[in-house]
Amino acid sequence: MTPSEDHPLNQLNPLNLGEVDSLAEIIMVMQRRFLSSLMGELARGKVSFPQFFLLGHLSSQGPSGMSCIAALMDHSMPAATGLVQRLEKLGYVKRSKDKDDQRKVLVQTTTKGSRLVEGVRTEMATNLAKVMDLLEPTEQRSWLNIYKKIHAYCESNYR
């Protein structure tokens, strides 16, 4: 007879492959749930997910050059330029010359672009608050700590 999931001995062992697969399924359901509201928000602004991804980056990291954007998006320079042009046409970003190197173009969010990112972030926080209501305070803290570790991993493995 194997101990239940909640058995103290199981709490000390690393997850097995089946449990990792179960976790992957849980994450996919969470993404669909959170992204469905995100997609509705983006559809109203006529912004694709890759465009929103770039807006989020620019909003948090500040102005970026085109080569940085191309690398971030794993796009060619012409594809990155097209992405920026579409966002610029919608009024979400603006381009300017780098004051130190006039040949270099910097892209930054406009107030409209920043508002879109903040609106989606607020919606996500609202959804997360609903999830947190289901958890005990110690579980909430554990989840936060786990996600901080995941975030640090993702940041350290940034291309």
NUKOL-70580 format. One record per residue: residue number from 1; residue in one letter; x, y, z of N, C-alpha, C, O in turn. Coordinates in steps of 0.05 Angstrom, whole numbers, padded with zeros to 5 digits. Each point is the difference from the previous one (the first is absolute). Example, Ala and Ser with C-alpha at 12.3 -4.5 7.8 and 13.67 -1.06 7.14 Angstrom:
REM residues 2
1/a/00264/-00114/00156/-00018/00024/00000/00018/00024/00000/00021/00000/00013 $
2/s/-00028/00021/-00027/00016/00024/00001/-00015/00022/00014/00010/00022/00004 $
***
This chain:
REM residues 159
1/m/00017/-00024/00000/-00017/00024/00000/00018/00025/00000/00018/00002/00017 $
2/t/-00023/00016/-00036/00016/00025/-00001/-00013/00022/00016/-00025/00002/00001 $
3/p/00042/00014/00012/-00012/00023/00015/-00014/00019/-00018/00007/00003/-00023 $
4/s/-00027/00011/00034/-00015/00020/-00015/00018/00024/-00006/00022/00002/00011 $
5/e/-00031/00015/-00030/00015/00024/-00008/00007/00016/00025/00022/00012/00001 $
6/d/-00040/-00010/00018/00004/00017/00023/00016/-00013/00022/00005/00013/00021 $
7/h/00002/-00038/-00024/00016/-00014/00020/00026/00015/00005/00013/00008/-00019 $
8/p/-00005/-00005/00044/00025/00015/00007/00025/-00010/-00015/00017/00016/-00007 $
9/l/-00015/-00043/00003/00023/-00010/-00014/00001/00009/-00029/00022/00005/-00011 $
10/n/-00046/-00002/-00002/00000/00010/-00028/00008/00029/-00001/00010/00009/-00021 $
11/q/-00014/00006/00042/00007/00028/00000/00031/00004/-00001/00009/00022/-00007 $
12/l/00006/-00043/00014/00029/00003/00001/00014/-00009/-00026/00023/00006/-00004 $
13/n/-00038/-00020/-00013/00012/-00010/-00025/-00005/00019/-00023/-00020/00013/-00001 $
14/p/00039/-00012/-00018/-00004/00016/-00024/-00024/-00011/-00016/-00007/-00024/00003 $
15/l/-00005/00041/-00019/-00022/-00009/-00017/00009/-00022/-00020/00022/00002/-00010 $
16/n/-00039/-00021/00005/00006/-00020/-00020/-00009/00011/-00027/-00013/00021/-00002 $
17/l/00019/-00035/-00020/-00007/00009/-00027/-00030/00005/-00003/-00008/00019/-00013 $
18/g/-00008/-00037/00024/-00029/00004/-00002/-00010/00025/00014/-00018/00013/-00009 $
19/e/00030/-00007/00032/-00007/00024/00015/00009/00025/-00015/-00014/00020/00000 $
20/v/00037/-00021/-00013/00010/00023/-00015/-00019/00004/-00024/-00006/00023/-00007 $
21/d/-00003/-00045/-00006/-00019/00002/-00022/-00026/00012/00010/-00012/00017/-00014 $
22/s/00003/-00025/00037/-00024/00012/00012/00003/00030/00005/-00018/00015/-00005 $
23/l/00042/-00007/00015/00006/00028/00004/-00001/00015/-00026/-00010/00023/-00002 $
24/a/00021/-00035/-00020/-00001/00013/-00026/-00029/00005/-00009/-00006/00021/-00011 $
25/e/-00011/-00041/00015/-00028/00003/-00007/-00013/00022/00016/-00016/00016/-00011 $
26/i/00022/-00014/00037/-00011/00021/00017/00009/00027/-00010/-00017/00019/-00001 $
27/i/00042/-00016/-00006/00010/00026/-00010/-00014/00007/-00026/-00006/00023/-00004 $
28/m/00002/-00043/-00013/-00014/00006/-00026/-00028/00010/00005/-00009/00018/-00014 $
29/v/-00005/-00030/00033/-00027/00009/00006/00000/00028/00012/-00016/00017/-00008 $
30/m/00035/-00012/00025/00003/00027/00011/00006/00021/-00022/-00013/00021/00000 $
31/q/00030/-00028/-00018/00007/00018/-00022/-00025/00006/-00017/-00006/00023/-00007 $
32/r/-00009/-00045/00000/-00024/00004/-00016/-00020/00018/00015/-00012/00018/-00012 $
33/r/00009/-00022/00038/-00019/00016/00016/00009/00029/00000/-00016/00018/-00004 $
34/f/00041/-00013/00010/00010/00027/00002/00002/00013/-00027/-00005/00024/-00004 $
35/l/00014/-00040/-00016/00004/00012/-00027/-00026/00005/-00014/-00001/00017/-00018 $
36/s/-00021/-00031/00025/-00025/00005/-00013/-00009/00029/00006/-00010/00013/-00018 $
37/s/00013/-00004/00042/-00008/00028/00006/00020/00019/-00012/-00007/00022/-00009 $
38/l/00032/-00030/00008/00021/00016/-00012/-00006/00003/-00030/00002/00022/-00011 $
39/m/-00009/-00043/-00002/-00005/00001/-00029/-00024/00018/-00006/00000/00015/-00020 $
40/g/-00020/-00016/00037/-00023/00018/-00004/00008/00029/00002/-00008/00017/-00016 $
41/e/00025/-00011/00036/00011/00027/00004/00016/00008/-00025/-00002/00023/-00009 $
42/l/00019/-00041/00000/00017/00007/-00023/-00016/00003/-00026/00007/00017/-00016 $
43/a/-00028/-00033/00013/-00016/00001/-00024/-00013/00028/-00003/-00002/00011/-00022 $
44/r/-00006/00000/00045/-00012/00027/-00001/00020/00021/-00009/-00007/00019/-00013 $
45/g/00033/-00024/00019/00020/00019/-00008/00014/-00008/-00026/00018/00014/-00009 $
46/k/-00028/-00035/-00004/00012/-00011/-00025/00030/-00006/00003/00015/00005/-00019 $
47/v/-00008/-00016/00042/00028/-00006/00005/00003/-00031/00002/-00015/-00013/00014 $
48/s/00035/00003/-00027/00006/-00029/00001/00015/-00006/00026/00011/00018/00013 $
49/f/-00009/-00044/-00007/00015/-00007/00024/00030/00007/-00003/00011/00011/00019 $
50/p/00002/-00016/-00042/00028/00008/-00003/00003/00031/00003/00019/00009/00012 $
51/q/-00038/00006/-00023/00001/00029/00004/-00002/00007/00029/00014/00018/00010 $
52/f/-00032/-00031/00004/-00004/00006/00029/00025/-00008/00015/00008/00014/00019 $
53/f/00004/-00037/-00026/00025/-00008/00013/00021/00021/-00002/00014/00007/00019 $
54/l/-00011/00005/-00043/00019/00021/-00004/-00008/00025/00016/00018/00013/00012 $
55/l/-00043/-00006/-00012/-00009/00023/00016/00006/-00004/00030/00009/00018/00013 $
56/g/-00013/-00042/-00004/00006/-00006/00029/00029/00003/00005/00008/00011/00021 $
57/h/00009/-00020/-00039/00029/00003/00003/00008/00029/00001/00014/00009/00017 $
58/l/-00024/00006/-00037/00007/00029/-00001/-00011/00015/00024/00013/00018/00010 $
59/s/-00036/-00026/00000/-00012/00013/00023/00017/-00004/00025/00003/00018/00016 $
60/s/00007/-00042/-00013/00016/-00007/00024/00029/00007/-00002/00013/00008/00019 $
61/q/-00001/-00010/-00043/00029/00004/-00004/00007/00027/-00011/00023/00008/00001 $
62/g/-00043/00007/-00011/00007/00026/-00012/00007/-00003/-00030/-00002/-00021/-00011 $
63/p/00009/00044/00000/00006/00000/-00029/00021/-00021/-00008/00019/-00005/00015 $
64/s/-00023/-00006/-00038/00018/-00021/-00011/00006/00006/-00029/-00016/00011/-00015 $
65/g/00040/-00019/00007/00008/00002/-00028/-00012/-00022/-00016/-00009/-00020/00010 $
66/m/00009/00024/-00036/-00012/-00020/-00018/00015/-00027/00000/-00013/-00021/-00002 $
67/s/00039/00021/00005/00014/-00025/00001/-00007/-00016/00025/-00002/-00024/00000 $
68/c/-00002/00039/00022/-00008/-00013/00025/-00028/-00012/-00003/-00006/-00022/00009 $
69/i/-00012/00037/-00022/-00028/-00009/-00004/00001/-00025/-00018/-00014/-00019/00005 $
70/a/00029/00020/-00027/00002/-00023/-00018/00010/-00025/00016/-00011/-00022/-00004 $
71/a/00031/00025/00021/00010/-00022/00015/-00020/-00010/00021/-00004/-00024/00003 $
72/l/-00009/00043/00010/-00021/-00007/00020/-00022/-00017/-00012/-00009/-00020/00011 $
73/m/00000/00029/-00035/-00023/-00013/-00013/00009/-00024/-00017/-00017/-00014/-00011 $
74/d/00043/00010/00009/00011/-00021/-00018/-00010/00004/-00028/-00008/-00019/-00014 $
75/h/00009/00045/00005/-00008/00008/-00027/00024/00010/-00015/00020/00007/00011 $
76/s/-00023/-00006/-00037/00019/00014/-00017/-00004/00030/00004/-00021/00008/00011 $
77/m/00040/00009/-00019/-00004/00029/00003/-00024/00010/-00016/-00016/00016/00010 $
78/p/00011/-00026/-00035/-00024/00009/-00014/-00026/-00008/00014/-00019/00015/00001 $
79/a/00019/-00039/00010/-00025/-00009/00015/-00004/00017/00025/-00022/00007/00006 $
80/a/00044/-00002/00008/-00002/00017/00024/-00009/00028/-00007/-00016/00013/00014 $
81/t/00026/-00003/-00037/-00009/00027/-00009/-00029/00000/-00006/-00014/00019/00007 $
82/g/00004/-00040/-00020/-00029/-00002/-00006/-00017/00000/00025/-00021/00012/00001 $
83/l/00031/-00027/00019/-00014/-00002/00026/-00002/00028/00013/-00021/00008/00009 $
84/v/00043/00006/-00009/00001/00027/00011/-00018/00019/-00016/-00014/00017/00012 $
85/q/00015/-00019/-00038/-00016/00017/-00017/-00030/-00003/00006/-00015/00020/00001 $
86/r/00006/-00045/00002/-00028/-00004/00006/-00008/00012/00027/-00021/00012/00003 $
87/l/00039/-00016/00017/-00006/00012/00026/00001/00030/-00001/-00016/00014/00014 $
88/e/00034/-00003/-00030/00002/00029/-00003/-00026/00011/-00013/-00010/00021/00008 $
89/k/00001/-00035/-00029/-00024/00008/-00014/-00025/00001/00018/-00017/00016/-00003 $
90/l/00017/-00035/00023/-00022/-00001/00019/00003/00020/00023/-00018/00003/00016 $
91/g/00042/00010/-00015/00004/00020/00021/00011/-00011/00026/-00002/00014/00020 $
92/y/00012/-00039/-00020/00009/-00013/00025/00030/00005/00005/00009/-00002/00023 $
93/v/00007/00007/-00044/00028/00006/00003/00008/00024/-00017/-00015/00007/-00018 $
94/k/00038/00004/00024/00011/00021/-00017/00030/-00006/-00003/00013/-00011/00018 $
95/r/-00003/00020/-00041/00028/-00004/-00006/00014/00027/00002/-00012/00021/-00007 $
96/s/00037/-00021/00016/00016/00024/00001/00029/-00007/-00005/00008/-00023/00002 $
97/k/00008/00043/-00008/00028/-00004/-00005/00014/-00001/00028/-00007/00015/00018 $
98/d/00027/-00032/-00016/00016/-00002/00024/00017/00026/00001/00013/00007/-00020 $
99/k/-00014/00007/00043/00015/00026/00001/00030/-00004/-00002/00014/00019/-00008 $
100/d/-00004/-00043/00015/00029/-00005/-00001/00008/-00010/-00028/00024/00003/-00007 $
101/d/-00042/-00015/-00008/00007/-00011/-00026/-00025/00004/-00018/-00019/-00016/00001 $
102/q/00019/00037/-00017/-00023/00008/-00016/-00007/-00022/-00021/-00023/00001/-00011 $
103/r/00040/-00020/00006/-00006/-00021/-00019/-00018/-00021/00014/-00014/-00015/-00014 $
104/k/00014/00014/00040/-00015/-00020/00015/-00028/00009/00007/-00004/00023/00009 $
105/v/-00016/-00040/-00013/-00027/00006/00005/-00008/-00013/00027/00005/-00024/00004 $
106/l/-00017/00039/00014/-00011/-00011/00025/-00030/-00001/-00001/-00013/00018/-00011 $
107/v/00002/-00039/00022/-00029/-00003/00000/-00009/00000/00029/00012/-00012/00017 $
108/q/-00033/00027/-00011/-00011/00001/00027/-00030/00001/-00001/-00012/00008/-00020 $
109/t/-00001/-00015/00042/-00029/00000/00001/-00010/00029/00002/00014/00017/00011 $
110/t/-00038/-00013/-00022/-00013/00025/00004/-00018/-00002/00025/-00001/-00022/00012 $
111/t/-00012/00043/-00004/-00019/-00002/00022/-00021/-00020/-00006/-00008/-00015/00018 $
112/k/-00002/00014/-00042/-00021/-00019/-00008/00011/-00029/00003/-00014/-00017/00010 $
113/g/00039/00012/-00019/00011/-00026/00003/00004/-00008/00029/-00006/-00023/00007 $
114/s/00015/00041/00009/00004/-00005/00029/-00027/-00006/00013/-00001/-00018/00017 $
115/r/-00020/00032/-00025/-00026/-00005/00011/-00010/-00027/-00007/-00013/-00014/00017 $
116/l/00018/00005/-00041/-00009/-00027/-00008/00014/-00021/00017/-00013/-00019/00010 $
117/v/00039/00021/-00007/00016/-00019/00016/-00010/00000/00029/-00004/-00021/00012 $
118/e/00000/00045/-00001/-00009/00002/00028/-00028/-00012/00003/-00006/-00012/00021 $
119/g/-00012/00016/-00040/-00027/-00011/00001/00001/-00030/00000/-00015/-00012/00016 $
120/v/00031/00000/-00032/00002/-00029/-00001/00013/-00011/00026/-00009/-00020/00011 $
121/r/00029/00035/-00001/00013/-00008/00025/-00020/00001/00023/-00001/-00017/00018 $
122/t/-00016/00038/-00017/-00020/00003/00020/-00021/-00023/-00001/-00008/-00011/00020 $
123/e/00001/00004/-00045/-00019/-00022/-00004/00012/-00027/00010/-00014/-00016/00013 $
124/m/00040/00012/-00018/00013/-00024/00009/00001/00000/00031/-00004/-00021/00012 $
125/a/00010/00044/00000/00002/00002/00029/-00028/-00006/00012/-00001/-00013/00021 $
126/t/-00020/00022/-00034/-00027/-00006/00010/-00005/-00029/-00001/-00012/-00011/00019 $
127/n/00019/-00003/-00041/-00003/-00029/-00002/00016/-00014/00021/-00009/-00019/00013 $
128/l/00034/00028/-00009/00017/-00013/00020/-00010/00004/00029/00002/-00018/00017 $
129/a/-00014/00041/-00012/-00012/00004/00026/-00022/-00019/00006/-00004/-00010/00022 $
130/k/-00012/00003/-00043/-00021/-00020/00003/00012/-00027/00007/-00012/-00015/00016 $
131/v/00034/00008/-00029/00013/-00026/00005/00011/00001/00029/-00003/-00020/00014 $
132/m/00015/00042/-00006/00011/00002/00027/-00021/-00004/00021/00006/-00010/00022 $
133/d/-00030/00019/-00027/-00022/-00004/00019/-00006/-00029/00006/-00011/-00007/00021 $
134/l/00019/-00011/-00039/-00004/-00029/00004/00022/-00012/00017/-00003/-00023/00009 $
135/l/00024/00037/-00004/00024/-00011/00014/00002/00012/00028/-00008/00022/00006 $
136/e/00021/-00038/00011/00007/00009/00027/00023/00020/-00002/00015/-00002/-00020 $
137/p/-00011/00020/00039/00022/00019/-00002/00027/-00014/-00004/00017/00011/-00015 $
138/t/-00012/-00033/00028/00026/-00014/-00003/00003/-00010/-00029/00022/00000/-00011 $
139/e/-00044/-00010/-00001/00000/-00009/-00028/00005/00024/-00019/00015/-00003/-00019 $
140/q/-00027/00025/00026/00004/00024/-00017/00029/00008/00000/00012/00006/-00021 $
141/r/00001/-00005/00045/00028/00007/00002/00018/-00021/-00015/00019/00008/-00013 $
142/s/-00026/-00033/00016/00015/-00021/-00014/-00002/00004/-00030/00020/-00002/-00014 $
143/w/-00044/00008/00004/-00003/00004/-00029/00016/00024/-00009/00013/-00001/-00021 $
144/l/-00014/00022/00036/00016/00024/-00007/00030/-00007/-00001/00014/00008/-00018 $
145/n/-00005/-00022/00038/00029/-00007/00001/00007/-00018/-00023/00022/00003/-00012 $
146/i/-00039/-00022/00005/00005/-00018/-00023/00002/00017/-00026/00018/-00004/-00016 $
147/y/-00037/00022/00013/00000/00016/-00025/00023/00019/-00001/00010/00006/-00022 $
148/k/00000/00003/00045/00024/00017/00000/00024/-00016/-00010/00016/00010/-00015 $
149/k/-00014/-00036/00023/00021/-00017/-00010/-00002/-00005/-00030/00020/00000/-00014 $
150/i/-00045/-00005/00005/-00004/-00004/-00029/00007/00025/-00015/00013/-00001/-00021 $
151/h/-00021/00024/00031/00007/00026/-00012/00030/00004/-00002/00010/00007/-00021 $
152/a/00004/-00013/00043/00029/00003/00000/00013/-00019/-00021/00018/00008/-00014 $
153/y/-00028/-00032/00012/00010/-00019/-00020/-00005/00011/-00028/00018/00000/-00016 $
154/c/-00042/00010/00011/-00006/00011/-00026/00017/00024/-00007/00009/00003/-00022 $
155/e/-00005/00014/00041/00016/00024/-00004/00030/-00008/-00005/00013/00013/-00017 $
156/s/-00003/-00033/00031/00028/-00007/-00003/00005/-00016/-00025/00023/-00001/-00010 $
157/n/-00044/-00010/-00002/00003/-00015/-00025/-00011/00015/-00023/-00007/-00012/-00021 $
158/y/00005/00038/00023/-00009/00018/-00021/00021/-00001/-00023/00024/00000/00006 $
159/r/-00033/-00002/-00030/00018/-00002/-00023/00020/00022/-00001/00017/00001/-00018 $
***
